[in-house]
C-alpha cells in the first residue's frame, strides 16, 4: 500500500513539475511525502517479518 501511494505521489510530482511549474512548493511537498512513504514501507516491512 505504501508503495502504491509513493508511486502515485511521484507520478503527480513529475506531472506537476512538467505542467504546473508555478506551484513549486506543493510539488516538492508531494516529492517529500513520496520519499517518506517509501522509507516508511521499508522500515515497517522489516519489523513485521
C-alpha positions as CSV (number, residue, x, y, z in Angstrom):
1,X,0.0,0.0,0.0
2,X,2.8,2.4,0.8
3,X,4.5,1.6,-2.5
4,X,1.3,2.4,-4.4
5,X,1.0,5.8,-2.5
6,X,4.6,6.6,-3.2
7,X,4.2,5.8,-6.9
8,X,1.1,7.9,-7.2
9,X,2.8,10.8,-5.4
10,X,5.9,10.5,-7.6
11,X,3.8,10.5,-10.8
12,X,1.9,13.5,-9.5
13,X,5.1,15.3,-8.8
14,X,6.5,14.6,-12.3
15,X,3.3,15.7,-13.9
16,X,3.1,18.7,-11.8
17,X,6.7,19.6,-12.4
18,X,6.2,19.4,-16.2
19,X,2.8,21.1,-16.4
20,X,2.3,23.4,-13.4
21,X,5.7,24.9,-12.8
22,X,4.1,27.7,-10.8
23,X,3.1,25.6,-7.8
24,X,6.7,24.6,-7.0
25,X,6.3,24.3,-3.2
26,X,3.3,22.0,-3.5
27,X,5.1,19.8,-6.0
28,X,8.2,19.5,-3.7
29,X,5.9,18.6,-0.7
30,X,4.5,15.7,-2.8
31,X,8.0,14.5,-3.5
32,X,8.9,14.6,0.1
33,X,5.8,12.7,1.0
34,X,6.6,10.1,-1.6
35,X,10.1,9.6,-0.2
36,X,8.8,9.4,3.3
37,X,6.3,6.8,2.2
38,X,8.9,4.6,0.6
39,X,11.2,4.8,3.7
40,X,8.2,4.0,6.0
41,X,7.4,1.0,3.8
42,X,10.9,-0.4,4.2
43,X,11.0,0.3,7.9
44,X,7.6,-1.2,8.6
45,X,8.3,-4.2,6.3
46,X,11.5,-5.1,8.2
47,X,9.7,-5.0,11.6
48,X,6.8,-7.3,10.5
49,X,9.0,-10.1,9.0
